[in-house]
Amino acid sequence: MRNSLLFRCRSLYDQLDRFLDGEMGLWEHLLVKGHLMMCPQCRVYLRQYSQIRTLSLQQQQEQLPPDFEQVMGPIVARWKSEQNS
Ligand SMILES: [Zn+2]
């Protein structure tokens, strides 16, 4: 029964980012889902991991300076006009 988990928990941990970002192929995605169905340990890990990920994504956004758009706007505009010329 253990061997029918298809791959080990550790290799699943390495794939979680791609799983959560939806960057996996269908077959890979199904393998992960299948493992999660059979492995309560990984279900708990996935839940905790996605919570931490959400938190750190929010923090990254909050760390942007309030004048980020003002600073970046002209730079992006110049870059675009250089690309066009
Ligand atoms: Zn597992």
PDB file of the backbone (N, CA, C, O) and the ligand in Angstrom, with CONECT records:
HET     ZN  A 101       1
ATOM      1  N   MET A   1       0.831  -1.214   0.000  1.00  0.00           N
ATOM      2  CA  MET A   1       0.000   0.000   0.000  1.00  0.00           C
ATOM      3  C   MET A   1       0.861   1.258   0.000  1.00  0.00           C
ATOM      4  O   MET A   1       0.592   2.226  -0.711  1.00  0.00           O
ATOM      5  N   ARG A   2       1.886   1.210   0.808  1.00  0.00           N
ATOM      6  CA  ARG A   2       2.769   2.363   0.895  1.00  0.00           C
ATOM      7  C   ARG A   2       3.387   2.706  -0.462  1.00  0.00           C
ATOM      8  O   ARG A   2       3.511   3.875  -0.829  1.00  0.00           O
ATOM      9  N   ASN A   3       3.763   1.680  -1.183  1.00  0.00           N
ATOM     10  CA  ASN A   3       4.418   1.899  -2.465  1.00  0.00           C
ATOM     11  C   ASN A   3       3.473   2.478  -3.503  1.00  0.00           C
ATOM     12  O   ASN A   3       3.917   3.057  -4.494  1.00  0.00           O
ATOM     13  N   SER A   4       2.173   2.328  -3.284  1.00  0.00           N
ATOM     14  CA  SER A   4       1.222   2.814  -4.265  1.00  0.00           C
ATOM     15  C   SER A   4       0.968   4.328  -4.117  1.00  0.00           C
ATOM     16  O   SER A   4       0.128   4.887  -4.822  1.00  0.00           O
ATOM     17  N   LEU A   5       1.683   4.975  -3.214  1.00  0.00           N
ATOM     18  CA  LEU A   5       1.569   6.440  -3.132  1.00  0.00           C
ATOM     19  C   LEU A   5       2.251   7.134  -4.317  1.00  0.00           C
ATOM     20  O   LEU A   5       2.210   8.358  -4.438  1.00  0.00           O
ATOM     21  N   LEU A   6       2.879   6.335  -5.190  1.00  0.00           N
ATOM     22  CA  LEU A   6       3.440   6.800  -6.460  1.00  0.00           C
ATOM     23  C   LEU A   6       4.714   7.613  -6.308  1.00  0.00           C
ATOM     24  O   LEU A   6       5.690   7.343  -7.007  1.00  0.00           O
ATOM     25  N   PHE A   7       4.739   8.584  -5.433  1.00  0.00           N
ATOM     26  CA  PHE A   7       6.028   9.206  -5.120  1.00  0.00           C
ATOM     27  C   PHE A   7       6.021   9.630  -3.674  1.00  0.00           C
ATOM     28  O   PHE A   7       4.975   9.685  -3.027  1.00  0.00           O
ATOM     29  N   ARG A   8       7.180   9.922  -3.186  1.00  0.00           N
ATOM     30  CA  ARG A   8       7.317  10.160  -1.760  1.00  0.00           C
ATOM     31  C   ARG A   8       6.958  11.581  -1.368  1.00  0.00           C
ATOM     32  O   ARG A   8       6.980  12.504  -2.183  1.00  0.00           O
ATOM     33  N   CYS A   9       6.627  11.727  -0.092  1.00  0.00           N
ATOM     34  CA  CYS A   9       6.215  13.020   0.426  1.00  0.00           C
ATOM     35  C   CYS A   9       7.250  14.099   0.117  1.00  0.00           C
ATOM     36  O   CYS A   9       6.901  15.221  -0.248  1.00  0.00           O
ATOM     37  N   ARG A  10       8.512  13.750   0.267  1.00  0.00           N
ATOM     38  CA  ARG A  10       9.551  14.763   0.079  1.00  0.00           C
ATOM     39  C   ARG A  10       9.531  15.352  -1.317  1.00  0.00           C
ATOM     40  O   ARG A  10       9.699  16.559  -1.489  1.00  0.00           O
ATOM     41  N   SER A  11       9.327  14.509  -2.310  1.00  0.00           N
ATOM     42  CA  SER A  11       9.332  15.040  -3.672  1.00  0.00           C
ATOM     43  C   SER A  11       8.078  15.871  -3.915  1.00  0.00           C
ATOM     44  O   SER A  11       8.069  16.749  -4.778  1.00  0.00           O
ATOM     45  N   LEU A  12       7.023  15.597  -3.158  1.00  0.00           N
ATOM     46  CA  LEU A  12       5.834  16.432  -3.267  1.00  0.00           C
ATOM     47  C   LEU A  12       6.097  17.839  -2.698  1.00  0.00           C
ATOM     48  O   LEU A  12       5.649  18.839  -3.259  1.00  0.00           O
ATOM     49  N   TYR A  13       6.825  17.896  -1.583  1.00  0.00           N
ATOM     50  CA  TYR A  13       7.126  19.204  -0.986  1.00  0.00           C
ATOM     51  C   TYR A  13       7.842  20.100  -1.993  1.00  0.00           C
ATOM     52  O   TYR A  13       7.589  21.303  -2.060  1.00  0.00           O
ATOM     53  N   ASP A  14       8.733  19.503  -2.769  1.00  0.00           N
ATOM     54  CA  ASP A  14       9.490  20.300  -3.738  1.00  0.00           C
ATOM     55  C   ASP A  14       8.611  20.849  -4.859  1.00  0.00           C
ATOM     56  O   ASP A  14       8.961  21.834  -5.510  1.00  0.00           O
ATOM     57  N   GLN A  15       7.462  20.198  -5.077  1.00  0.00           N
ATOM     58  CA  GLN A  15       6.605  20.576  -6.208  1.00  0.00           C
ATOM     59  C   GLN A  15       5.481  21.530  -5.811  1.00  0.00           C
ATOM     60  O   GLN A  15       4.736  22.000  -6.671  1.00  0.00           O
ATOM     61  N   LEU A  16       5.353  21.822  -4.503  1.00  0.00           N
ATOM     62  CA  LEU A  16       4.152  22.513  -4.044  1.00  0.00           C
ATOM     63  C   LEU A  16       3.963  23.888  -4.672  1.00  0.00           C
ATOM     64  O   LEU A  16       2.836  24.296  -4.955  1.00  0.00           O
ATOM     65  N   ASP A  17       5.064  24.599  -4.888  1.00  0.00           N
ATOM     66  CA  ASP A  17       4.943  25.925  -5.505  1.00  0.00           C
ATOM     67  C   ASP A  17       4.302  25.827  -6.884  1.00  0.00           C
ATOM     68  O   ASP A  17       3.398  26.590  -7.226  1.00  0.00           O
ATOM     69  N   ARG A  18       4.790  24.879  -7.659  1.00  0.00           N
ATOM     70  CA  ARG A  18       4.247  24.713  -9.004  1.00  0.00           C
ATOM     71  C   ARG A  18       2.809  24.233  -8.960  1.00  0.00           C
ATOM     72  O   ARG A  18       1.984  24.611  -9.791  1.00  0.00           O
ATOM     73  N   PHE A  19       2.520  23.384  -7.965  1.00  0.00           N
ATOM     74  CA  PHE A  19       1.151  22.903  -7.787  1.00  0.00           C
ATOM     75  C   PHE A  19       0.211  24.064  -7.490  1.00  0.00           C
ATOM     76  O   PHE A  19      -0.854  24.183  -8.096  1.00  0.00           O
ATOM     77  N   LEU A  20       0.616  24.924  -6.548  1.00  0.00           N
ATOM     78  CA  LEU A  20      -0.238  26.041  -6.136  1.00  0.00           C
ATOM     79  C   LEU A  20      -0.335  27.100  -7.230  1.00  0.00           C
ATOM     80  O   LEU A  20      -1.349  27.789  -7.340  1.00  0.00           O
ATOM     81  N   ASP A  21       0.699  27.231  -8.028  1.00  0.00           N
ATOM     82  CA  ASP A  21       0.669  28.220  -9.114  1.00  0.00           C
ATOM     83  C   ASP A  21      -0.049  27.692 -10.353  1.00  0.00           C
ATOM     84  O   ASP A  21      -0.246  28.429 -11.319  1.00  0.00           O
ATOM     85  N   GLY A  22      -0.437  26.425 -10.328  1.00  0.00           N
ATOM     86  CA  GLY A  22      -1.092  25.830 -11.488  1.00  0.00           C
ATOM     87  C   GLY A  22      -0.160  25.663 -12.669  1.00  0.00           C
ATOM     88  O   GLY A  22      -0.594  25.704 -13.820  1.00  0.00           O
ATOM     89  N   GLU A  23       1.126  25.476 -12.388  1.00  0.00           N
ATOM     90  CA  GLU A  23       2.101  25.368 -13.476  1.00  0.00           C
ATOM     91  C   GLU A  23       2.362  23.927 -13.886  1.00  0.00           C
ATOM     92  O   GLU A  23       3.214  23.657 -14.732  1.00  0.00           O
ATOM     93  N   MET A  24       1.625  23.006 -13.280  1.00  0.00           N
ATOM     94  CA  MET A  24       1.861  21.595 -13.567  1.00  0.00           C
ATOM     95  C   MET A  24       1.057  21.141 -14.770  1.00  0.00           C
ATOM     96  O   MET A  24       0.000  21.688 -15.085  1.00  0.00           O
ATOM     97  N   GLY A  25       1.587  20.131 -15.428  1.00  0.00           N
ATOM     98  CA  GLY A  25       0.794  19.453 -16.438  1.00  0.00           C
ATOM     99  C   GLY A  25      -0.320  18.671 -15.762  1.00  0.00           C
ATOM    100  O   GLY A  25      -0.281  18.426 -14.556  1.00  0.00           O
ATOM    101  N   LEU A  26      -1.301  18.286 -16.544  1.00  0.00           N
ATOM    102  CA  LEU A  26      -2.470  17.607 -15.991  1.00  0.00           C
ATOM    103  C   LEU A  26      -2.090  16.328 -15.256  1.00  0.00           C
ATOM    104  O   LEU A  26      -2.581  16.063 -14.159  1.00  0.00           O
ATOM    105  N   TRP A  27      -1.218  15.544 -15.864  1.00  0.00           N
ATOM    106  CA  TRP A  27      -0.855  14.258 -15.286  1.00  0.00           C
ATOM    107  C   TRP A  27      -0.136  14.441 -13.949  1.00  0.00           C
ATOM    108  O   TRP A  27      -0.437  13.762 -12.968  1.00  0.00           O
ATOM    109  N   GLU A  28       0.820  15.372 -13.932  1.00  0.00           N
ATOM    110  CA  GLU A  28       1.562  15.671 -12.710  1.00  0.00           C
ATOM    111  C   GLU A  28       0.619  16.143 -11.603  1.00  0.00           C
ATOM    112  O   GLU A  28       0.717  15.745 -10.442  1.00  0.00           O
ATOM    113  N   HIS A  29      -0.300  17.013 -12.027  1.00  0.00           N
ATOM    114  CA  HIS A  29      -1.283  17.568 -11.111  1.00  0.00           C
ATOM    115  C   HIS A  29      -2.116  16.443 -10.485  1.00  0.00           C
ATOM    116  O   HIS A  29      -2.387  16.446  -9.284  1.00  0.00           O
ATOM    117  N   LEU A  30      -2.512  15.486 -11.323  1.00  0.00           N
ATOM    118  CA  LEU A  30      -3.316  14.371 -10.829  1.00  0.00           C
ATOM    119  C   LEU A  30      -2.513  13.494  -9.861  1.00  0.00           C
ATOM    120  O   LEU A  30      -3.053  12.989  -8.876  1.00  0.00           O
ATOM    121  N   LEU A  31      -1.225  13.321 -10.150  1.00  0.00           N
ATOM    122  CA  LEU A  31      -0.383  12.542  -9.250  1.00  0.00           C
ATOM    123  C   LEU A  31      -0.329  13.186  -7.865  1.00  0.00           C
ATOM    124  O   LEU A  31      -0.439  12.507  -6.845  1.00  0.00           O
ATOM    125  N   VAL A  32      -0.157  14.507  -7.851  1.00  0.00           N
ATOM    126  CA  VAL A  32      -0.112  15.226  -6.576  1.00  0.00           C
ATOM    127  C   VAL A  32      -1.447  15.107  -5.861  1.00  0.00           C
ATOM    128  O   VAL A  32      -1.499  14.844  -4.659  1.00  0.00           O
ATOM    129  N   LYS A  33      -2.518  15.303  -6.604  1.00  0.00           N
ATOM    130  CA  LYS A  33      -3.855  15.184  -6.004  1.00  0.00           C
ATOM    131  C   LYS A  33      -4.067  13.791  -5.430  1.00  0.00           C
ATOM    132  O   LYS A  33      -4.583  13.633  -4.323  1.00  0.00           O
ATOM    133  N   GLY A  34      -3.664  12.786  -6.196  1.00  0.00           N
ATOM    134  CA  GLY A  34      -3.804  11.412  -5.736  1.00  0.00           C
ATOM    135  C   GLY A  34      -3.029  11.172  -4.460  1.00  0.00           C
ATOM    136  O   GLY A  34      -3.515  10.516  -3.539  1.00  0.00           O
ATOM    137  N   HIS A  35      -1.824  11.703  -4.410  1.00  0.00           N
ATOM    138  CA  HIS A  35      -1.014  11.553  -3.203  1.00  0.00           C
ATOM    139  C   HIS A  35      -1.690  12.247  -2.024  1.00  0.00           C
ATOM    140  O   HIS A  35      -1.747  11.697  -0.924  1.00  0.00           O
ATOM    141  N   LEU A  36      -2.199  13.446  -2.254  1.00  0.00           N
ATOM    142  CA  LEU A  36      -2.845  14.196  -1.173  1.00  0.00           C
ATOM    143  C   LEU A  36      -4.060  13.448  -0.631  1.00  0.00           C
ATOM    144  O   LEU A  36      -4.347  13.479   0.565  1.00  0.00           O
ATOM    145  N   MET A  37      -4.770  12.771  -1.545  1.00  0.00           N
ATOM    146  CA  MET A  37      -5.943  12.022  -1.100  1.00  0.00           C
ATOM    147  C   MET A  37      -5.570  10.892  -0.158  1.00  0.00           C
ATOM    148  O   MET A  37      -6.313  10.552   0.762  1.00  0.00           O
ATOM    149  N   MET A  38      -4.391  10.314  -0.410  1.00  0.00           N
ATOM    150  CA  MET A  38      -3.986   9.142   0.365  1.00  0.00           C
ATOM    151  C   MET A  38      -3.123   9.493   1.564  1.00  0.00           C
ATOM    152  O   MET A  38      -2.876   8.642   2.419  1.00  0.00           O
ATOM    153  N   CYS A  39      -2.667  10.724   1.637  1.00  0.00           N
ATOM    154  CA  CYS A  39      -1.644  11.056   2.618  1.00  0.00           C
ATOM    155  C   CYS A  39      -2.080  12.257   3.457  1.00  0.00           C
ATOM    156  O   CYS A  39      -1.868  13.400   3.051  1.00  0.00           O
ATOM    157  N   PRO A  40      -2.687  12.014   4.621  1.00  0.00           N
ATOM    158  CA  PRO A  40      -3.163  13.095   5.489  1.00  0.00           C
ATOM    159  C   PRO A  40      -2.039  14.042   5.899  1.00  0.00           C
ATOM    160  O   PRO A  40      -2.244  15.246   6.054  1.00  0.00           O
ATOM    161  N   GLN A  41      -0.848  13.470   6.072  1.00  0.00           N
ATOM    162  CA  GLN A  41       0.311  14.270   6.468  1.00  0.00           C
ATOM    163  C   GLN A  41       0.579  15.382   5.453  1.00  0.00           C
ATOM    164  O   GLN A  41       0.822  16.530   5.826  1.00  0.00           O
ATOM    165  N   CYS A  42       0.532  15.035   4.183  1.00  0.00           N
ATOM    166  CA  CYS A  42       0.797  16.018   3.141  1.00  0.00           C
ATOM    167  C   CYS A  42      -0.356  17.012   3.000  1.00  0.00           C
ATOM    168  O   CYS A  42      -0.145  18.167   2.629  1.00  0.00           O
ATOM    169  N   ARG A  43      -1.566  16.562   3.294  1.00  0.00           N
ATOM    170  CA  ARG A  43      -2.699  17.506   3.268  1.00  0.00           C
ATOM    171  C   ARG A  43      -2.485  18.603   4.291  1.00  0.00           C
ATOM    172  O   ARG A  43      -2.699  19.779   3.996  1.00  0.00           O
ATOM    173  N   VAL A  44      -2.060  18.227   5.507  1.00  0.00           N
ATOM    174  CA  VAL A  44      -1.785  19.220   6.546  1.00  0.00           C
ATOM    175  C   VAL A  44      -0.656  20.138   6.102  1.00  0.00           C
ATOM    176  O   VAL A  44      -0.722  21.356   6.263  1.00  0.00           O
ATOM    177  N   TYR A  45       0.383  19.524   5.537  1.00  0.00           N
ATOM    178  CA  TYR A  45       1.530  20.318   5.101  1.00  0.00           C
ATOM    179  C   TYR A  45       1.123  21.316   4.026  1.00  0.00           C
ATOM    180  O   TYR A  45       1.515  22.482   4.070  1.00  0.00           O
ATOM    181  N   LEU A  46       0.331  20.850   3.060  1.00  0.00           N
ATOM    182  CA  LEU A  46      -0.105  21.718   1.975  1.00  0.00           C
ATOM    183  C   LEU A  46      -0.907  22.901   2.518  1.00  0.00           C
ATOM    184  O   LEU A  46      -0.732  24.035   2.074  1.00  0.00           O
ATOM    185  N   ARG A  47      -1.793  22.624   3.489  1.00  0.00           N
ATOM    186  CA  ARG A  47      -2.617  23.698   4.035  1.00  0.00           C
ATOM    187  C   ARG A  47      -1.734  24.750   4.717  1.00  0.00           C
ATOM    188  O   ARG A  47      -1.896  25.952   4.504  1.00  0.00           O
ATOM    189  N   GLN A  48      -0.800  24.270   5.540  1.00  0.00           N
ATOM    190  CA  GLN A  48       0.085  25.207   6.220  1.00  0.00           C
ATOM    191  C   GLN A  48       0.944  25.970   5.225  1.00  0.00           C
ATOM    192  O   GLN A  48       1.144  27.178   5.347  1.00  0.00           O
ATOM    193  N   TYR A  49       1.446  25.241   4.242  1.00  0.00           N
ATOM    194  CA  TYR A  49       2.333  25.860   3.271  1.00  0.00           C
ATOM    195  C   TYR A  49       1.616  26.954   2.480  1.00  0.00           C
ATOM    196  O   TYR A  49       2.170  28.030   2.255  1.00  0.00           O
ATOM    197  N   SER A  50       0.387  26.673   2.063  1.00  0.00           N
ATOM    198  CA  SER A  50      -0.320  27.676   1.260  1.00  0.00           C
ATOM    199  C   SER A  50      -0.692  28.886   2.113  1.00  0.00           C
ATOM    200  O   SER A  50      -0.752  30.006   1.606  1.00  0.00           O
ATOM    201  N   GLN A  51      -0.945  28.665   3.419  1.00  0.00           N
ATOM    202  CA  GLN A  51      -1.201  29.816   4.296  1.00  0.00           C
ATOM    203  C   GLN A  51       0.031  30.701   4.419  1.00  0.00           C
ATOM    204  O   GLN A  51      -0.052  31.926   4.320  1.00  0.00           O
ATOM    205  N   ILE A  52       1.180  30.059   4.637  1.00  0.00           N
ATOM    206  CA  ILE A  52       2.429  30.823   4.756  1.00  0.00           C
ATOM    207  C   ILE A  52       2.713  31.574   3.470  1.00  0.00           C
ATOM    208  O   ILE A  52       3.136  32.731   3.487  1.00  0.00           O
ATOM    209  N   ARG A  53       2.475  30.901   2.359  1.00  0.00           N
ATOM    210  CA  ARG A  53       2.714  31.514   1.058  1.00  0.00           C
ATOM    211  C   ARG A  53       1.833  32.740   0.845  1.00  0.00           C
ATOM    212  O   ARG A  53       2.304  33.779   0.381  1.00  0.00           O
ATOM    213  N   THR A  54       0.553  32.615   1.186  1.00  0.00           N
ATOM    214  CA  THR A  54      -0.366  33.742   1.047  1.00  0.00           C
ATOM    215  C   THR A  54       0.107  34.907   1.897  1.00  0.00           C
ATOM    216  O   THR A  54       0.116  36.054   1.451  1.00  0.00           O
ATOM    217  N   LEU A  55       0.506  34.599   3.140  1.00  0.00           N
ATOM    218  CA  LEU A  55       0.973  35.652   4.035  1.00  0.00           C
ATOM    219  C   LEU A  55       2.195  36.355   3.458  1.00  0.00           C
ATOM    220  O   LEU A  55       2.269  37.583   3.482  1.00  0.00           O
ATOM    221  N   SER A  56       3.151  35.593   2.942  1.00  0.00           N
ATOM    222  CA  SER A  56       4.379  36.213   2.471  1.00  0.00           C
ATOM    223  C   SER A  56       4.123  36.988   1.188  1.00  0.00           C
ATOM    224  O   SER A  56       4.802  37.981   0.924  1.00  0.00           O
ATOM    225  N   LEU A  57       3.152  36.553   0.381  1.00  0.00           N
ATOM    226  CA  LEU A  57       2.799  37.324  -0.815  1.00  0.00           C
ATOM    227  C   LEU A  57       2.190  38.664  -0.424  1.00  0.00           C
ATOM    228  O   LEU A  57       2.497  39.696  -1.020  1.00  0.00           O
ATOM    229  N   GLN A  58       1.311  38.635   0.602  1.00  0.00           N
ATOM    230  CA  GLN A  58       0.700  39.875   1.067  1.00  0.00           C
ATOM    231  C   GLN A  58       1.772  40.828   1.588  1.00  0.00           C
ATOM    232  O   GLN A  58       1.731  42.032   1.334  1.00  0.00           O
ATOM    233  N   GLN A  59       2.725  40.268   2.318  1.00  0.00           N
ATOM    234  CA  GLN A  59       3.763  41.102   2.899  1.00  0.00           C
ATOM    235  C   GLN A  59       4.598  41.771   1.814  1.00  0.00           C
ATOM    236  O   GLN A  59       4.956  42.944   1.925  1.00  0.00           O
ATOM    237  N   GLN A  60       4.902  41.011   0.761  1.00  0.00           N
ATOM    238  CA  GLN A  60       5.682  41.588  -0.329  1.00  0.00           C
ATOM    239  C   GLN A  60       4.969  42.789  -0.929  1.00  0.00           C
ATOM    240  O   GLN A  60       5.598  43.791  -1.270  1.00  0.00           O
ATOM    241  N   GLN A  61       3.639  42.678  -1.056  1.00  0.00           N
ATOM    242  CA  GLN A  61       2.896  43.783  -1.639  1.00  0.00           C
ATOM    243  C   GLN A  61       2.902  44.994  -0.715  1.00  0.00           C
ATOM    244  O   GLN A  61       2.990  46.138  -1.161  1.00  0.00           O
ATOM    245  N   GLU A  62       2.804  44.711   0.609  1.00  0.00           N
ATOM    246  CA  GLU A  62       2.781  45.826   1.557  1.00  0.00           C
ATOM    247  C   GLU A  62       4.119  46.530   1.629  1.00  0.00           C
ATOM    248  O   GLU A  62       4.195  47.702   1.997  1.00  0.00           O
ATOM    249  N   GLN A  63       5.180  45.807   1.274  1.00  0.00           N
ATOM    250  CA  GLN A  63       6.505  46.403   1.389  1.00  0.00           C
ATOM    251  C   GLN A  63       6.818  47.360   0.233  1.00  0.00           C
ATOM    252  O   GLN A  63       7.799  48.101   0.297  1.00  0.00           O
ATOM    253  N   LEU A  64       6.005  47.351  -0.806  1.00  0.00           N
ATOM    254  CA  LEU A  64       6.209  48.315  -1.880  1.00  0.00           C
ATOM    255  C   LEU A  64       5.998  49.722  -1.334  1.00  0.00           C
ATOM    256  O   LEU A  64       5.033  49.968  -0.610  1.00  0.00           O
ATOM    257  N   PRO A  65       6.890  50.643  -1.672  1.00  0.00           N
ATOM    258  CA  PRO A  65       6.697  52.016  -1.202  1.00  0.00           C
ATOM    259  C   PRO A  65       5.429  52.595  -1.803  1.00  0.00           C
ATOM    260  O   PRO A  65       5.044  52.220  -2.911  1.00  0.00           O
ATOM    261  N   PRO A  66       4.766  53.513  -1.085  1.00  0.00           N
ATOM    262  CA  PRO A  66       3.505  54.076  -1.580  1.00  0.00           C
ATOM    263  C   PRO A  66       3.663  54.827  -2.897  1.00  0.00           C
ATOM    264  O   PRO A  66       2.724  54.909  -3.688  1.00  0.00           O
ATOM    265  N   ASP A  67       4.860  55.377  -3.131  1.00  0.00           N
ATOM    266  CA  ASP A  67       5.059  56.123  -4.377  1.00  0.00           C
ATOM    267  C   ASP A  67       5.663  55.248  -5.470  1.00  0.00           C
ATOM    268  O   ASP A  67       6.279  55.735  -6.418  1.00  0.00           O
ATOM    269  N   PHE A  68       5.464  53.932  -5.304  1.00  0.00           N
ATOM    270  CA  PHE A  68       6.051  52.994  -6.264  1.00  0.00           C
ATOM    271  C   PHE A  68       5.633  53.321  -7.703  1.00  0.00           C
ATOM    272  O   PHE A  68       6.463  53.343  -8.612  1.00  0.00           O
ATOM    273  N   GLU A  69       4.340  53.574  -7.891  1.00  0.00           N
ATOM    274  CA  GLU A  69       3.825  53.885  -9.237  1.00  0.00           C
ATOM    275  C   GLU A  69       4.472  55.156  -9.777  1.00  0.00           C
ATOM    276  O   GLU A  69       4.862  55.222 -10.943  1.00  0.00           O
ATOM    277  N   GLN A  70       4.581  56.171  -8.907  1.00  0.00           N
ATOM    278  CA  GLN A  70       5.169  57.447  -9.326  1.00  0.00           C
ATOM    279  C   GLN A  70       6.609  57.286  -9.763  1.00  0.00           C
ATOM    280  O   GLN A  70       7.048  57.875 -10.751  1.00  0.00           O
ATOM    281  N   VAL A  71       7.347  56.465  -8.999  1.00  0.00           N
ATOM    282  CA  VAL A  71       8.755  56.269  -9.312  1.00  0.00           C
ATOM    283  C   VAL A  71       8.913  55.433 -10.563  1.00  0.00           C
ATOM    284  O   VAL A  71       9.736  55.724 -11.431  1.00  0.00           O
ATOM    285  N   MET A  72       8.099  54.377 -10.638  1.00  0.00           N
ATOM    286  CA  MET A  72       8.270  53.433 -11.738  1.00  0.00           C
ATOM    287  C   MET A  72       7.625  53.912 -13.032  1.00  0.00           C
ATOM    288  O   MET A  72       8.067  53.538 -14.119  1.00  0.00           O
ATOM    289  N   GLY A  73       6.585  54.735 -12.927  1.00  0.00           N
ATOM    290  CA  GLY A  73       5.847  55.174 -14.109  1.00  0.00           C
ATOM    291  C   GLY A  73       6.741  55.734 -15.192  1.00  0.00           C
ATOM    292  O   GLY A  73       6.736  55.214 -16.308  1.00  0.00           O
ATOM    293  N   PRO A  74       7.524  56.792 -14.905  1.00  0.00           N
ATOM    294  CA  PRO A  74       8.402  57.400 -15.915  1.00  0.00           C
ATOM    295  C   PRO A  74       9.445  56.419 -16.447  1.00  0.00           C
ATOM    296  O   PRO A  74       9.777  56.440 -17.632  1.00  0.00           O
ATOM    297  N   ILE A  75       9.958  55.564 -15.567  1.00  0.00           N
ATOM    298  CA  ILE A  75      10.977  54.596 -15.989  1.00  0.00           C
ATOM    299  C   ILE A  75      10.385  53.622 -17.000  1.00  0.00           C
ATOM    300  O   ILE A  75      10.987  53.324 -18.032  1.00  0.00           O
ATOM    301  N   VAL A  76       9.189  53.135 -16.676  1.00  0.00           N
ATOM    302  CA  VAL A  76       8.529  52.200 -17.587  1.00  0.00           C
ATOM    303  C   VAL A  76       8.196  52.892 -18.896  1.00  0.00           C
ATOM    304  O   VAL A  76       8.367  52.315 -19.970  1.00  0.00           O
ATOM    305  N   ALA A  77       7.717  54.136 -18.812  1.00  0.00           N
ATOM    306  CA  ALA A  77       7.355  54.883 -20.018  1.00  0.00           C
ATOM    307  C   ALA A  77       8.576  55.086 -20.903  1.00  0.00           C
ATOM    308  O   ALA A  77       8.488  54.933 -22.121  1.00  0.00           O
ATOM    309  N   ARG A  78       9.731  55.432 -20.298  1.00  0.00           N
ATOM    310  CA  ARG A  78      10.930  55.627 -21.090  1.00  0.00           C
ATOM    311  C   ARG A  78      11.369  54.331 -21.731  1.00  0.00           C
ATOM    312  O   ARG A  78      11.754  54.284 -22.899  1.00  0.00           O
ATOM    313  N   TRP A  79      11.300  53.277 -20.929  1.00  0.00           N
ATOM    314  CA  TRP A  79      11.713  51.971 -21.434  1.00  0.00           C
ATOM    315  C   TRP A  79      10.855  51.584 -22.650  1.00  0.00           C
ATOM    316  O   TRP A  79      11.355  51.069 -23.649  1.00  0.00           O
ATOM    317  N   LYS A  80       9.550  51.851 -22.528  1.00  0.00           N
ATOM    318  CA  LYS A  80       8.639  51.514 -23.622  1.00  0.00           C
ATOM    319  C   LYS A  80       8.970  52.325 -24.880  1.00  0.00           C
ATOM    320  O   LYS A  80       8.970  51.785 -25.987  1.00  0.00           O
ATOM    321  N   SER A  81       9.258  53.644 -24.706  1.00  0.00           N
ATOM    322  CA  SER A  81       9.529  54.476 -25.886  1.00  0.00           C
ATOM    323  C   SER A  81      10.855  54.074 -26.519  1.00  0.00           C
ATOM    324  O   SER A  81      11.033  54.185 -27.732  1.00  0.00           O
ATOM    325  N   GLU A  82      11.797  53.599 -25.677  1.00  0.00           N
ATOM    326  CA  GLU A  82      13.057  53.108 -26.231  1.00  0.00           C
ATOM    327  C   GLU A  82      12.844  51.817 -27.014  1.00  0.00           C
ATOM    328  O   GLU A  82      13.506  51.571 -28.022  1.00  0.00           O
ATOM    329  N   GLN A  83      11.928  51.012 -26.542  1.00  0.00           N
ATOM    330  CA  GLN A  83      11.629  49.759 -27.236  1.00  0.00           C
ATOM    331  C   GLN A  83      11.000  50.034 -28.603  1.00  0.00           C
ATOM    332  O   GLN A  83      11.223  49.299 -29.565  1.00  0.00           O
ATOM    333  N   ASN A  84      10.201  51.120 -28.668  1.00  0.00           N
ATOM    334  CA  ASN A  84       9.460  51.411 -29.891  1.00  0.00           C
ATOM    335  C   ASN A  84      10.330  52.070 -30.951  1.00  0.00           C
ATOM    336  O   ASN A  84      10.068  51.935 -32.146  1.00  0.00           O
ATOM    337  N   SER A  85      11.373  52.787 -30.514  1.00  0.00           N
ATOM    338  CA  SER A  85      12.161  53.537 -31.488  1.00  0.00           C
ATOM    339  C   SER A  85      13.168  52.637 -32.196  1.00  0.00           C
ATOM    340  O   SER A  85      13.918  53.105 -33.053  1.00  0.00           O
TER     341      SER A  85
HETATM  342 ZN    ZN A 101       2.697  12.411   1.626  1.00  0.00          ZN2+
END
